Amino acid sequence: MEANVGPVVRRLYLSVYNWAVFFGRAQVLCYATLALLERRPEAIYTAIERPLLVTQTAALMEIVHSLVGLVKSPASATILQLIGRIFVAWGVLRSFPETRPHILVTSLILAWSTVAVIRYPYYRMKETFGFAHFWLLWLRYNMFLVLYPIGMLSEVGLIYVTMPYMKASNKYCLQMPNKWNFSFNYHYASVLLMGIYFPGFPHMYRYMLLRRKVVLSKAKSA
């Protein structure tokens, strides 16, 4: 009996986590869609700020899940995916309000949220029942073909658009001399991070394409 406690607790925890993040992301998608239907794209960020920041920050737990072996996803792929998203959510949109009315915010939020409302129910079903319905599996491993590039281009574009505001404001910069004898330029750090996207995205996309091939092949032969 005791030997079965670990897997049961793991499944219960991951099921609760996936449901919680799903509802948060569904809320983001709902609020963003309502703002668009009301023809107020500039109001999207204001409508979704809190649930977006909460769910995007909670996603950091996925790195922990990979590192401790709760899930099979490699930590390297998870880290690559989350670094840019966390930075854009907190270091760009939250920190520089000037960027929020930009059209790229609309494409970013719709891409992030649509991926999430497919992805988390898929994982929830896998953890709870040990399988996912084929239509959900199909959406999970096909929609990313379009949504991932849209999300990545929106992230890079928003970092680029925000750079003049970063440079002008000197926000989060540390100038010398100081007691730590260390300097930090947020603008240059953002340039460096933006550069990571170019090798990082192809790596992540190839990984997803390989997973897609394996998963869909297994589903067809089942």
N, C-alpha and C positions, 0 to 999 in steps of 0.2 A: 504493500500500500504506500509506504513512504517513498519508494523509488518512483512512484507516479506523480508525486506532489510537484516536483520541479517542472516537468513539461506542462502540467495543468496551470500552474502559476504563470509560466511564461506565456502560454496562449491567452490567458485571461488578461494579463498586463498588456500584451500587444494588441489585443482586440479593443480594450478600453482606449489605448493610445490612438489607434487608427480611427476609431469612431469619433473621439474628441477632436482630432485634427480635421477630419472630414467635415464635421458640423461647422467648425470655424471657417474652413475654406469655402464651404457652401454659402455661408453668410456673406463672405467677401464677394463671391460671384453674384449673389442675389442683389446686394446693395449696388454693385458696379453696374449691373444690368438695368436696375431701376433708374440710376442716374443717366444712363445712355438713352433709355426710353423717354425720359423727361427732357432729352436734348441738353443735358448739362454735363458734358464730358469733363469740364474743368472742376466739377464737384466730386468726381469719383474718389479722389484720395481722401477728402474730408469724410466721406461716407464710410470708407472701409479701413481707415487708419488703425483703429484699435484691434479689430480681429486679425488684420493682416500682420501687425507687429507681434501679437501674441502667438499666432500659429507659426509664423516664420521663425520666431525665436525657439518655440517648442520643437521645431524640426531639428535643432541641434542634438536632441536626444538620439536621433538616428545615427549619428556618429558613434555615440556610446553603444547603441545596439549592435553596430557592426564590430566595434572593437572588442566587446565582451562575448560575441558569438551568439547573440539573441536572434540575429538574422544572418542570412548567407551573403548579403551584398558586401562587396569589398569596401573597406573603409576609405581607400584612396578615391574611388568613384564617388562615394557619398560626400567626402570633404570637398572635392572639386565642385560638385554641384551646389553645395550649400554656402561656400565662402562668398561667391558672387551675389547670391540671393540675400544673404544677411547684410552684406555691405550695401547693396542697393536699397534695401528696406530701411536700414538704420542710418547708414553713412551718406546716403544721397537724399532719398525722399523725406525722411524724418528730419534730417539736419539742414536741408536747403529748400525751404518752401517755394523758392522761385521756380523750381523745376516741376512742381506738381501739376500745373495746367498743361504741360506738354502732351502732345498726342501719343507719345511713346508710353506714357503712364497707362493709357487705355489698353494698348496692345500687350503691355507687360502684365497687368492685372488679369486680363482675360486669359492669356496663355497660362500663367501660373495657376490660376484658380481652376480652369478647365482640366488641366493635367491632374491637379490634386483631387478633384471630385470623382475622377475615374480611378486614380491610383490607390487611394486609401480604402474605398470599398472593396477593391480587388484584394488588397492585403488582408482586410478584415475577414473576408470570406475564406481566404486561404488559411488564416490562423484559426478561425472558429470551426470550419467544416472540413478543412484539409483540401478543398478544391474551390474553384471559382467557375461560374457559368461561362460558357464559351463566348457569349456576346460581350461580357465584361472583360474577359481575357483578350478578345479581339480589339476592343477599344483601347485597353492598356498598352498593347504592343503595336498599334497602328497610328493612333492619334498623335503620339510623340513625334512621328516622322515630320509633321508640320509644326506642332506646337513648341517643340524644343528649340528649333531654329528661330522661331518668332520671339520666344522668351529670351534667348541669348542675344539676339540683335537688339532687342529692347533694352536689356541690361547694359550692354556696351554703349548703346546710343545715349542712354540717360547719364551714364558716367561722363561721357564726352560732353554732353550738353551742360553738365553741372560744373565742369572744370573752370570756366571763367569765374563763377561765383566762389569756388574754393580758393582760387588764386587771389581774388580781390578781398575776401574776408579774412584770410589767414586763420580761419577756424581750425581748431585741433592741431595747430602748428606749435612747435616748441623751438624757440630761438636761443642761440647761445649769446652771451655766457649765461649759465645757470648752474645750480649746485650739483646737478647730475653730469655736467660736462657732456651733454648729449643734445643733438638737434633732430627735429622731425618735421618734415614738410608733407602735409596731407595731400597737397596737389600732386607732388611727385610720387607719393605712395599709391595714389589712385591711378596714375599713368602706368605704374608697374603692375598693378592688379589687372588693369584693362589688357595689358600685354599677355597676361597668363591665359586669358580666354582663347587666344588663337591656337596654342597647342592643346589647351585643356578641353575645349569643346569637341574637336575631332576625336580625342581619346574617349570622352564620355559617349559620344554618338556611336562610335564603333562598338563600344561595349554594349550599348542598348541594341544595336543591330544584331550582334551575335546572340544576345539573350532572346531577341525576337525570333530568330531563326530556330533556336533550340526549343523554345516554349511552344511555338506554333506547330513545329514538326511533331512534338510529343502529343499535342492536342488532336492533331489530325489522325495520328496512328492509334489513338486511344479508342 
